[in-house]
């Protein structure tokens, strides 16, 4: 992915396509839906019920931050919002746990910090380059003039590893990306920050000589114990990372959008084309899904020796910009100039993956209507 200098190692194309590994592209392209506090999973749950929230050991040594609340209570909302704006995720979350008022003010900020790490490739140029891609063999207009100059300069001698095999020389974007771009992960790590031990806390907790016992290491969630309901359950729900339920609701229909060509693929129709059972809603459609739909058109290589079907190595969407959003958002952001490419994608996937088409989707309602 050129815009942010990231790569996703996929190995051999056939394995990536047929082993369902292309599904990792979905999380990289999906634009999250920002929920309200009331929509958080388990938002009305109590700590003593079986709603799915994993209970934490109660810390009797922690005292309510009364003095902190007293000082902050005198600060107007405008200044509190400025403070939140300049904090990192962990600090923002911890400050929000001081009182109901700060939880209400801080919620939009740490929600934004969470969602900023989701869908990192949405709206960015994507291409899947093959090992046999010749020098400067790229889709027309894919690189800017400045990027072309950088690629044509080639790698420095210090960047070339002789043990990695033959380096074709200047003009080889694939090897340059392998050396200079960083590997991307589709996992959202922001949630983990809230469950890790706080800065300064020992890795394995601390030993109390007085009680002759180990005290569990303290996390940000320990401080949530002081919040009243429903804010306490909202904090637990947020920190325990119900990513799918909170930000990618299954009750929504999802759309793959090619922002470069103004084309879209409907998830409902894509699912119905390869599955006999009912109507699927949600971001992850199974196999094949949005990941395979993208992959079947973004591959680019000079050689066609390893492609599953004719033309696969010259993908018509190679280097384009994509995003996956809900049908409601798609309807708001598109107009009559957008074209439905679902049927074409279904035909191409059927040939490439050797899958029978169950239905052409003509009985599935059109998202544009």
C-alpha positions in Angstrom: 0.0 0.0 0.0 1.9 3.0 -1.3 0.2 6.0 0.4 1.3 5.0 3.9 4.3 2.8 2.9 2.9 -0.5 4.2 2.9 -4.0 2.9 0.9 -7.1 3.6 2.9 -10.2 2.9 0.6 -12.7 1.1 3.0 -15.3 -0.1 1.9 -17.3 -3.1 -1.1 -15.9 -4.9 -2.9 -19.3 -5.1 -2.5 -20.0 -1.4 -3.6 -16.5 -0.5 -6.8 -16.8 -2.6 -7.8 -20.3 -1.8 -6.8 -20.4 1.9 -9.2 -17.6 2.7 -6.3 -15.3 3.7 -7.7 -12.4 1.7 -10.2 -11.9 4.4 -7.6 -9.8 6.3 -8.2 -7.1 3.7 -11.7 -6.5 5.1 -10.5 -5.1 8.4 -7.9 -2.9 6.6 -10.6 -1.4 4.4 -13.7 -1.3 6.7 -14.8 2.2 7.9 -16.2 1.8 11.4 -19.6 3.0 12.6 -19.2 5.2 15.7 -21.7 4.0 18.3 -23.3 6.2 20.9 -22.9 5.4 24.6 -26.3 3.8 24.7 -25.4 1.4 21.9 -22.3 -0.1 23.6 -22.6 -3.8 24.2 -23.5 -4.7 27.7 -24.2 -1.0 28.4 -26.9 -1.8 30.9 -25.2 -4.8 32.4 -24.3 -5.1 36.1 -20.9 -6.5 37.3 -22.7 -9.4 39.1 -24.6 -10.7 36.0 -23.5 -13.1 33.3 -23.6 -10.7 30.4 -20.2 -11.8 29.2 -18.0 -9.2 30.9 -15.0 -10.9 32.5 -14.9 -9.8 36.1 -11.7 -8.3 37.5 -10.5 -8.8 41.1 -11.8 -6.0 43.3 -8.9 -3.8 44.5 -9.7 -2.8 48.1 -6.5 -0.7 48.2 -7.8 1.8 45.7 -9.6 4.9 47.0 -12.1 7.0 45.1 -10.3 10.0 43.6 -12.3 12.6 45.6 -9.7 15.3 45.6 -9.1 14.9 41.9 -12.9 15.3 41.3 -13.0 18.4 43.5 -10.3 20.1 41.5 -11.7 19.1 38.1 -15.2 20.1 39.0 -14.2 23.7 39.0 -12.8 23.6 35.5 -15.3 24.6 32.7 -16.2 22.1 30.0 -14.3 24.0 27.3 -10.9 23.6 29.1 -11.7 19.9 29.9 -12.2 19.3 26.2 -8.9 20.9 25.3 -7.2 18.7 27.9 -8.8 15.6 26.3 -7.8 16.7 22.9 -4.1 16.6 23.8 -4.0 13.3 25.7 -3.1 9.9 24.3 -5.7 7.0 24.4 -4.7 5.6 27.8 -4.6 9.0 29.5 -7.8 10.0 27.9 -9.5 6.8 29.1 -8.2 7.1 32.6 -9.2 10.7 33.0 -12.7 9.8 31.8 -13.1 7.4 34.7 -12.8 10.1 37.3 -16.5 11.1 37.2 -19.7 10.8 35.2 -19.2 14.3 33.8 -15.7 13.4 32.6 -16.9 10.1 31.1 -19.5 12.0 29.1 -17.0 14.6 27.9 -14.2 12.2 27.2 -16.2 9.6 25.3 -16.0 11.2 21.9 -12.3 11.7 22.2 -11.2 8.1 23.1 -13.7 6.7 20.7 -12.1 8.8 17.9 -8.6 7.6 19.0 -9.9 4.0 18.8 -11.5 4.4 15.4 -8.4 6.2 13.9 -6.6 2.8 14.1 -9.4 1.0 12.2 -9.6 0.7 8.4 -6.0 2.0 7.9 -6.1 1.3 4.2 -9.5 2.8 3.5 -9.2 5.4 0.7 -5.6 4.5 0.0 -4.0 3.1 -3.2 -3.7 -0.7 -3.2 -1.9 -3.1 -5.5 -0.8 -6.7 -5.3 2.5 -7.0 -7.1 3.8 -10.4 -8.3 7.4 -11.6 -8.1 7.6 -11.6 -11.8 6.7 -8.0 -12.3 9.2 -6.3 -14.6 11.0 -3.0 -13.9 8.6 0.0 -14.3 5.8 -2.4 -15.3 3.0 -0.7 -13.3 -0.6 0.5 -14.1 -0.6 3.8 -15.9 -0.9 6.7 -13.5 -0.4 4.6 -10.5 2.6 6.5 -9.2 3.1 10.2 -8.9 6.1 11.8 -10.7 7.9 12.1 -7.4 7.2 8.5 -6.5 8.4 7.4 -10.0 11.7 9.2 -9.4 12.2 7.5 -6.0 11.5 4.0 -7.5 13.9 4.7 -10.5 16.6 5.7 -8.1 16.5 2.1 -6.7 17.8 0.8 -3.4 21.0 1.8 -1.7 23.7 -0.8 -1.5 23.2 -1.0 2.3 19.5 -2.0 1.7 20.3 -4.9 -0.6 20.6 -8.3 1.2 22.6 -10.7 -1.0 21.0 -13.6 0.8 17.5 -12.6 -0.3 18.1 -13.4 -3.9 18.6 -11.4 -7.1 17.8 -7.6 -7.0 16.5 -6.5 -10.5 17.8 -2.9 -9.9 16.1 0.5 -10.3 12.5 0.5 -11.2 11.6 -2.5 -9.0 8.8 -1.3 -6.7 8.2 -4.7 -5.2 11.7 -5.1 -3.7 11.8 -1.5 -2.7 8.6 -1.9 -0.8 9.9 -5.1 0.9 12.9 -3.3 2.2 11.5 0.1 3.1 7.8 -0.4 3.8 6.6 -1.8 7.2 4.4 -4.8 7.6 0.9 -3.9 8.5 -1.4 -5.8 10.9 -5.2 -5.9 10.6 -5.5 -6.3 14.3 -6.7 -3.3 16.3 -4.3 -3.0 19.3 -5.9 0.1 20.9 -8.2 -2.1 23.0 -5.2 -3.9 24.4 -3.7 -0.7 25.8 -6.6 -0.4 28.2 -6.1 -3.9 29.5 -2.3 -3.7 30.0 -0.7 -2.8 33.2 -0.4 0.9 33.9 2.9 2.7 33.4 5.2 2.1 36.5 3.3 -1.1 37.5 5.5 -4.2 37.9 5.0 -6.8 35.2 3.9 -9.5 37.6 2.3 -7.3 40.3 3.7 -6.4 43.7 4.2 -8.4 46.8 2.8 -7.1 50.1 4.8 -8.0 53.1 2.0 -6.9 55.4 -0.6 -9.3 53.9 2.1 -11.8 52.6 0.4 -12.0 49.2 0.8 -10.8 45.7 -1.3 -7.8 44.6 -2.4 -8.1 40.9 -0.9 -5.6 38.6 -3.1 -2.5 38.2 -4.8 -1.7 34.8 -6.9 1.2 33.7 -10.0 -0.9 34.2 -9.4 -1.1 38.0 -10.1 2.6 38.1 -13.5 2.0 36.4 -14.7 0.4 39.6 -15.5 3.8 41.0 -17.9 4.8 38.3 -21.6 4.4 38.9 -23.9 2.5 36.5 -24.4 2.6 33.6 -21.1 4.3 33.0 -19.1 1.5 34.7 -20.5 -1.2 32.4 -20.0 1.1 29.4 -16.3 1.5 30.3 -15.9 -2.3 30.6 -17.7 -2.9 27.4 -15.5 -0.4 25.6 -12.3 -1.7 27.0 -13.0 -5.4 26.5 -13.0 -4.7 22.8 -16.4 -5.7 21.4 -15.1 -4.4 18.0 -17.5 -6.3 15.8 -20.6 -5.5 17.8 -19.8 -1.9 18.5 -18.1 -0.7 15.4 -19.1 -3.2 12.6 -22.7 -4.1 13.5 -24.1 -7.2 11.9 -27.5 -5.7 11.5 -26.1 -3.4 8.7 -25.6 -4.3 5.1 -22.1 -3.5 3.9 -20.8 -2.2 0.6 -17.3 -2.4 -1.1 -16.7 0.9 -2.8 -14.1 1.6 -5.5 -13.5 5.3 -4.9 -11.3 5.6 -8.1 -13.9 4.4 -10.6 -17.1 5.0 -8.6 -18.1 1.3 -8.6 -19.5 -0.7 -5.8 -20.1 -4.3 -4.7 -23.1 -5.3 -2.5 -22.3 -7.7 0.3 -25.8 -9.2 0.3 -25.7 -10.0 -3.4 -22.1 -11.3 -3.2 -23.1 -13.7 -0.3 -26.3 -14.9 -2.1 -24.3 -15.7 -5.2 -22.3 -18.4 -3.5 -24.5 -19.6 -0.6 -27.8 -21.3 -0.7 -28.9 -20.2 2.8 -30.8 -17.0 3.4 -29.6 -13.4 3.4 -26.4 -12.5 5.0 -25.8 -9.2 6.7 -22.6 -8.1 8.3 -19.1 -7.2 7.4 -17.6 -10.7 7.1 -19.4 -12.6 4.4 -17.5 -15.9 4.6 -15.8 -17.3 1.5 -15.7 -15.6 -0.9 -16.1 -12.2 0.6 -15.0 -8.6 0.2 -11.3 -9.6 0.5 -11.5 -12.0 -2.5 -13.6 -9.4 -4.4 -10.8 -6.9 -4.1 -8.0 -9.4 -4.8 -9.5 -10.6 -8.0 -9.0 -7.2 -9.5 -5.8 -5.6 -7.9 -3.2 -8.2 -8.9 -0.4 -7.0 -11.2 2.4 -9.0 -12.8 4.3 -9.2 -16.0 4.0 -12.9 -16.1 0.7 -14.8 -16.2 2.2 -18.2 -15.4 0.8 -18.5 -11.8 -2.6 -16.8 -12.2 -5.8 -18.8 -11.8 -7.4 -17.4 -15.0 -6.7 -15.2 -18.0 -6.3 -11.5 -17.3 -5.9 -12.0 -13.6 -2.3 -10.6 -13.6 -3.5 -7.3 -15.1 -6.1 -6.3 -12.6 -8.4 -3.5 -13.8 -8.6 -2.2 -10.2 -4.8 -2.4 -9.4 -3.7 0.8 -7.7 -7.2 2.1 -7.0 -8.6 3.4 -3.7 -11.3 1.4 -1.8 -13.4 1.4 1.4 -16.0 -0.8 2.9 -18.9 1.0 4.5 -22.5 0.4 5.5 -25.2 0.7 2.9 -26.6 3.7 4.6 -23.3 5.6 4.4 -22.9 4.5 0.8 -26.3 5.9 -0.1 -25.4 9.3 1.5 -22.0 9.5 -0.2 -22.9 8.3 -3.7 -25.1 9.5 -6.6 -26.5 8.1 -9.8 -23.1 8.1 -11.5 -22.0 5.1 -9.3 -22.1 1.7 -11.0 -23.0 -1.6 -9.5 -20.2 -4.1 -10.3 -21.5 -6.9 -8.2 -22.5 -9.2 -11.0 -19.1 -8.8 -12.8 -17.2 -9.6 -9.6 -19.4 -12.7 -9.0 -18.6 -14.0 -12.5 -14.9 -13.3 -12.1 -14.7 -15.0 -8.6 -16.7 -18.0 -9.9 -14.1 -18.5 -12.7 -11.0 -17.8 -10.6 -12.0 -19.8 -7.5 -13.9 -22.5 -9.5 -17.1 -22.0 -7.5 -20.6 -22.5 -8.8 -22.9 -19.5 -8.7 -26.1 -20.3 -6.7 -27.9 -17.1 -7.8 -27.2 -14.0 -9.8 -28.8 -12.0 -7.1 -31.6 -10.7 -9.2 -34.0 -11.4 -6.3 -32.0 -9.4 -3.9 -33.1 -5.8 -3.4 -30.7 -3.2 -4.9 -29.0 -1.1 -2.2 -29.2 1.9 -4.5 -33.0 1.9 -4.5 
